[in-house]
Amino acid sequence: MKHLSILIPDDQTNMSTVACIVGSLQVFAAANAYFEKMGKNPMFKINLVSVSKEKFLDDGFLTIKSNTAITECTENDLIIVPATLIRSYKMATPNNQILIDWIKKQYKEGAEIASMCIGSFMLASTGLLSGKICSTHWAKEEEFKNLFPDVDIQTDKLITDENGIYTNGGAYSFLHLLMYLVQKFYDRETAIHCAKYFQVDINRSQQSEFLIFSGHKNHNDEIILEAQLYMENNYQDKISIENLSEKFGLSRRNFDRRFIKATDLRPFDYLQRLKVEAAKKAFENSRKSVSEVMYDVGYNDTKAFREVFVRITGTTPIAYKAKYNAEA
């Protein structure tokens, strides 16, 4: 039997921490039960693990107690790191620093690690994500990049899987990660059973359509900030990046370089994201057709608009409108 450890931090937690812990326990217990129903032995012995048995999660509304201290947890095949409010090793409380060190040690001894939502910050604090791909909640991408520049953050991905380390996107998308892990450690049949029982879309792979693009403005380049504001106010017009760079007194090459440094996006890509975000809002809140919205945001070619929309959101304009417009 394999050993699953679901971490129980005793501080720097919120309601998402509780949801990740309870959800993980429910899903893996259901997968074990299904295996037994099929005449097989349970795949995992499940432990709720904290620094010590005296330490437990208590947010004033809900309490979760562990059944195992890390000193007793000598065998680990899979460790689940729930969402937490930890941002870096230095910002972690002493007990959470102990958990971070323990995660790193267990991985080096052969355990696989899965972080959920912003639990990626805790996982990244171990150094294990250095040079690897990682996902987290799209709203925390900029903060994550600033803290962990050596990690290849990819918030368009719902799930990442590299060298025995798994991460997922934001909020309740941890359920998709759980389905992925059940399929990987049990089998496809068990994953489908759990997906049906808990009513989770087992094949979702992106969180792109949930992303709300607000621009990357946490920088000190005043000229690029002015350029961003100009693009946001005039995205529906035909903006030439060449003319835009001249407008702000920069060569095209220097403008591109400074824009990428400030926002992590090329100016043209930034403009496309602005147009798509405006289109998404129009699809959500108006009766306009896809063609009308396309023209409103500055596109004249249906094929080009569709290709850009799909690349950024992971779904088509028609499908997005059908899903998020109540009247549609």
C-alpha positions as CSV (number, residue, x, y, z in Angstrom):
1,M,0.0,0.0,0.0
2,K,1.2,3.5,-0.9
3,H,1.3,6.4,1.6
4,L,-0.5,9.7,1.0
5,S,0.2,12.6,3.2
6,I,-2.2,15.6,3.1
7,L,-0.5,18.5,4.9
8,I,-2.3,20.4,7.6
9,P,-0.7,23.8,8.2
10,D,-1.7,25.2,11.6
11,D,-1.4,28.9,10.6
12,Q,-1.2,31.1,7.4
13,T,-4.4,29.4,6.2
14,N,-7.8,30.4,4.9
15,M,-11.0,28.8,3.7
16,S,-9.3,27.6,0.5
17,T,-6.8,25.6,2.7
18,V,-9.8,23.8,4.3
19,A,-11.4,23.1,0.9
20,C,-8.2,21.6,-0.5
21,I,-7.7,19.3,2.5
22,V,-11.3,18.1,2.7
23,G,-11.6,17.7,-1.1
24,S,-8.4,15.7,-1.2
25,L,-9.5,13.4,1.7
26,Q,-12.9,12.9,0.1
27,V,-11.7,12.1,-3.4
28,F,-8.9,9.7,-2.4
29,A,-11.2,7.9,0.1
30,A,-13.7,7.5,-2.7
31,A,-11.0,6.1,-5.0
32,N,-10.0,3.6,-2.3
33,A,-13.6,2.6,-1.8
34,Y,-14.1,2.0,-5.5
35,F,-11.0,-0.1,-5.7
36,E,-12.3,-2.2,-2.8
37,K,-15.6,-2.5,-4.5
38,M,-13.8,-3.9,-7.6
39,G,-12.1,-6.5,-5.4
40,K,-8.8,-4.7,-5.1
41,N,-6.8,-3.5,-2.1
42,P,-7.0,0.2,-1.4
43,M,-4.2,2.1,-3.2
44,F,-3.3,4.6,-0.4
45,K,-3.1,4.8,3.3
46,I,-4.2,8.4,3.9
47,N,-2.7,10.6,6.6
48,L,-3.5,14.1,7.6
49,V,0.0,15.4,8.6
50,S,1.1,18.4,10.6
51,V,4.2,19.5,12.5
52,S,2.9,17.7,15.6
53,K,-0.3,16.2,16.7
54,E,-0.8,19.1,19.0
55,K,-0.8,21.5,16.0
56,F,-4.0,21.8,14.0
57,L,-5.8,24.1,11.6
58,D,-8.3,26.4,13.4
59,D,-9.5,29.4,11.5
60,G,-12.1,30.3,14.1
61,F,-14.9,28.7,12.1
62,L,-13.6,25.3,11.1
63,T,-11.1,23.0,12.7
64,I,-9.1,20.2,11.1
65,K,-6.9,18.0,13.3
66,S,-4.1,15.8,11.9
67,N,-3.7,12.2,12.8
68,T,0.0,12.0,12.1
69,A,3.0,14.2,13.0
70,I,5.8,14.6,10.4
71,T,8.2,12.7,12.7
72,E,6.0,9.7,12.5
73,C,5.6,10.0,8.7
74,T,8.6,8.1,7.5
75,E,7.1,6.7,4.3
76,N,5.6,9.0,1.7
77,D,4.7,8.3,-1.9
78,L,2.5,11.4,-2.5
79,I,2.3,14.6,-0.5
80,I,-0.5,17.1,-1.1
81,V,0.2,20.8,-0.3
82,P,-3.0,22.7,0.0
83,A,-3.5,26.4,-0.7
84,T,-2.0,28.6,2.0
85,L,-1.2,32.2,2.7
86,I,2.6,31.5,2.6
87,R,4.5,33.6,0.1
88,S,8.1,32.7,0.7
89,Y,10.3,30.8,3.2
90,K,11.2,34.0,5.0
91,M,7.6,35.0,5.3
92,A,6.5,31.6,6.6
93,T,5.9,31.0,10.3
94,P,8.3,28.7,12.1
95,N,6.0,25.7,11.9
96,N,5.4,26.2,8.2
97,Q,9.2,26.6,7.7
98,I,9.5,23.1,9.3
99,L,6.9,21.8,6.8
100,I,8.7,23.4,3.9
101,D,12.0,21.7,4.9
102,W,10.1,18.4,5.4
103,I,8.6,18.6,1.9
104,K,12.0,19.1,0.4
105,K,13.5,16.2,2.3
106,Q,10.7,13.9,1.4
107,Y,10.9,14.7,-2.3
108,K,14.7,13.9,-2.2
109,E,13.8,10.6,-0.6
110,G,11.4,9.7,-3.4
111,A,8.0,11.2,-2.6
112,E,6.0,13.0,-5.3
113,I,4.5,16.4,-4.5
114,A,1.3,18.0,-5.6
115,S,0.5,21.7,-4.8
116,M,-3.0,23.1,-5.1
117,C,-3.8,26.7,-6.2
118,I,-1.5,29.1,-4.3
119,G,0.0,26.2,-2.4
120,S,2.5,26.7,-5.2
121,F,4.1,29.5,-3.2
122,M,4.8,27.0,-0.4
123,L,6.1,24.5,-2.8
124,A,8.3,27.0,-4.6
125,S,9.7,28.1,-1.2
126,T,11.4,24.6,-1.0
127,G,13.4,25.4,-4.2
128,L,12.1,22.2,-5.8
129,L,10.3,24.2,-8.6
130,S,13.5,26.0,-9.7
131,G,13.8,25.5,-13.5
132,K,10.5,23.7,-13.7
133,I,7.1,24.6,-15.0
134,C,4.4,25.5,-12.5
135,S,0.8,26.7,-12.5
136,T,-1.0,28.8,-9.8
137,H,-4.0,31.0,-9.6
138,W,-3.9,33.4,-12.6
139,A,-4.5,36.4,-10.3
140,K,-1.3,35.7,-8.4
141,E,1.0,35.3,-11.5
142,E,2.7,38.6,-11.2
143,E,3.4,38.2,-7.5
144,F,4.7,34.7,-8.1
145,K,7.1,35.8,-10.8
146,N,8.5,38.5,-8.6
147,L,9.2,36.1,-5.8
148,F,10.4,33.1,-7.9
149,P,11.8,34.4,-11.2
150,D,13.6,31.0,-11.7
151,V,10.3,29.1,-12.0
152,D,8.6,28.8,-15.4
153,I,5.2,29.9,-14.4
154,Q,2.4,29.0,-16.9
155,T,-1.0,30.1,-15.6
156,D,-2.7,29.1,-18.8
157,K,-2.2,25.5,-17.8
158,L,-4.7,23.9,-15.4
159,I,-2.3,21.2,-14.4
160,T,1.5,20.7,-14.7
161,D,3.4,17.5,-14.3
162,E,7.2,17.4,-14.2
163,N,9.6,15.0,-12.5
164,G,7.1,13.9,-9.8
165,I,5.9,17.4,-9.1
166,Y,2.3,18.4,-9.9
167,T,0.7,21.9,-9.7
168,N,-2.7,23.3,-10.7
169,G,-4.4,26.6,-11.3
170,G,-6.6,28.6,-9.1
171,A,-9.4,28.0,-6.6
172,Y,-11.5,24.8,-7.1
173,S,-9.5,23.6,-10.1
174,F,-7.8,21.5,-7.5
175,L,-10.6,19.0,-8.2
176,H,-9.2,18.6,-11.7
177,L,-5.8,17.9,-10.2
178,L,-7.3,15.3,-8.0
179,M,-8.9,13.5,-11.0
180,Y,-5.5,13.6,-12.7
181,L,-3.8,12.1,-9.7
182,V,-6.4,9.4,-9.3
183,Q,-6.0,8.4,-13.0
184,K,-2.2,8.4,-12.6
185,F,-2.0,6.4,-9.3
186,Y,-5.1,4.2,-9.7
187,D,-6.4,3.9,-13.2
188,R,-8.7,5.6,-15.8
189,E,-11.7,3.7,-14.7
190,T,-11.4,4.9,-11.1
191,A,-10.8,8.4,-12.2
192,I,-14.0,8.4,-14.4
193,H,-16.0,7.0,-11.5
194,C,-14.7,9.8,-9.2
195,A,-15.3,12.4,-11.8
196,K,-18.9,11.3,-12.2
197,Y,-19.5,10.9,-8.5
198,F,-18.1,14.4,-7.7
199,Q,-19.3,15.8,-11.0
200,V,-16.0,17.1,-12.2
201,D,-15.1,17.6,-15.9
202,I,-12.2,15.1,-16.1
203,N,-10.7,16.4,-19.4
204,R,-10.4,20.1,-18.6
205,S,-6.7,21.1,-19.1
206,Q,-6.6,24.9,-19.2
207,Q,-7.7,27.8,-16.9
208,S,-7.3,30.3,-19.7
209,E,-11.0,31.1,-20.1
210,F,-11.2,32.1,-16.5
211,L,-8.4,34.6,-16.6
212,I,-9.3,38.3,-16.3
213,F,-6.6,40.3,-18.0
214,S,-5.9,43.6,-16.2
215,G,-2.5,44.4,-17.6
216,H,0.9,44.2,-15.8
217,K,1.4,47.6,-14.2
218,N,3.5,46.7,-11.2
219,H,6.6,48.3,-12.6
220,N,8.3,51.7,-12.6
221,D,8.7,52.5,-16.3
222,E,6.5,55.6,-16.7
223,I,6.7,55.7,-20.5
224,I,5.5,52.1,-20.7
225,L,2.7,52.8,-18.3
226,E,1.6,55.7,-20.5
227,A,1.8,53.4,-23.5
228,Q,-0.3,50.8,-21.7
229,L,-3.0,53.3,-20.8
230,Y,-3.0,54.6,-24.4
231,M,-3.5,51.1,-25.7
232,E,-6.3,50.4,-23.1
233,N,-8.1,53.5,-24.2
234,N,-7.7,53.0,-27.9
235,Y,-7.5,49.2,-28.4
236,Q,-10.5,49.3,-30.8
237,D,-8.5,51.5,-33.3
238,K,-5.9,50.3,-35.7
239,I,-2.8,50.8,-33.5
240,S,0.6,50.6,-35.2
241,I,3.3,49.5,-32.7
242,E,5.8,51.4,-34.9
243,N,3.8,54.6,-34.6
244,L,3.2,54.0,-30.9
245,S,6.9,53.8,-30.2
246,E,7.5,57.0,-32.1
247,K,4.7,58.7,-30.2
248,F,6.6,58.0,-26.9
249,G,10.0,59.0,-28.4
250,L,11.5,55.5,-28.6
251,S,12.9,53.4,-31.3
252,R,10.8,50.3,-32.1
253,R,13.6,48.0,-30.8
254,N,14.0,50.0,-27.5
255,F,10.2,50.3,-27.1
256,D,9.8,46.5,-27.5
257,R,12.7,45.8,-25.1
258,R,11.3,48.1,-22.4
259,F,7.7,46.9,-22.8
260,I,8.7,43.2,-22.5
261,K,10.9,44.0,-19.4
262,A,8.0,45.8,-17.8
263,T,5.0,43.6,-18.7
264,D,6.5,40.2,-19.8
265,L,4.5,40.6,-23.0
266,R,5.4,42.0,-26.4
267,P,3.4,45.2,-27.2
268,F,1.4,43.4,-30.0
269,D,0.5,40.5,-27.6
270,Y,-0.5,43.0,-24.9
271,L,-2.8,44.7,-27.5
272,Q,-4.3,41.4,-28.5
273,R,-5.1,40.5,-24.9
274,L,-6.8,43.9,-24.4
275,K,-9.0,43.2,-27.4
276,V,-9.9,39.7,-26.3
277,E,-10.7,40.9,-22.7
278,A,-13.0,43.5,-24.1
279,A,-14.6,40.9,-26.4
280,K,-15.1,38.5,-23.4
281,K,-16.9,41.3,-21.4
282,A,-19.1,42.1,-24.4
283,F,-20.0,38.4,-24.8
284,E,-20.9,38.2,-21.1
285,N,-23.0,41.3,-20.9
286,S,-24.6,42.2,-24.3
287,R,-26.8,40.7,-27.0
288,K,-24.2,41.5,-29.7
289,S,-23.3,38.8,-32.2
290,V,-19.8,37.5,-32.5
291,S,-19.3,39.6,-35.7
292,E,-20.5,42.8,-34.0
293,V,-18.2,42.2,-31.0
294,M,-15.3,41.4,-33.4
295,Y,-15.7,44.8,-35.2
296,D,-16.1,46.7,-31.9
297,V,-12.7,45.5,-30.6
298,G,-10.9,46.3,-33.8
299,Y,-10.9,43.1,-35.9
300,N,-12.2,42.8,-39.5
301,D,-11.2,39.2,-40.2
302,T,-13.3,36.5,-38.6
303,K,-10.7,33.8,-38.9
304,A,-8.0,36.0,-37.3
305,F,-10.3,37.0,-34.5
306,R,-11.2,33.4,-33.8
307,E,-7.6,32.2,-33.8
308,V,-6.5,34.9,-31.4
309,F,-9.5,34.3,-29.1
310,V,-8.9,30.6,-29.0
311,R,-5.2,31.0,-28.4
312,I,-5.7,33.3,-25.4
313,T,-8.9,31.8,-23.8
314,G,-8.7,28.1,-25.0
315,T,-12.2,28.3,-26.4
316,T,-14.0,29.8,-29.4
317,P,-15.9,33.1,-29.3
318,I,-19.2,31.2,-30.0
319,A,-18.6,28.7,-27.2
320,Y,-17.6,31.5,-24.7
321,K,-20.7,33.5,-25.4
322,A,-22.9,30.4,-25.1
323,K,-21.3,29.5,-21.7
324,Y,-21.1,32.9,-20.0
325,N,-24.0,35.0,-21.4
326,A,-27.2,34.2,-19.4
327,E,-29.5,35.2,-22.2
328,A,-27.6,33.1,-24.7
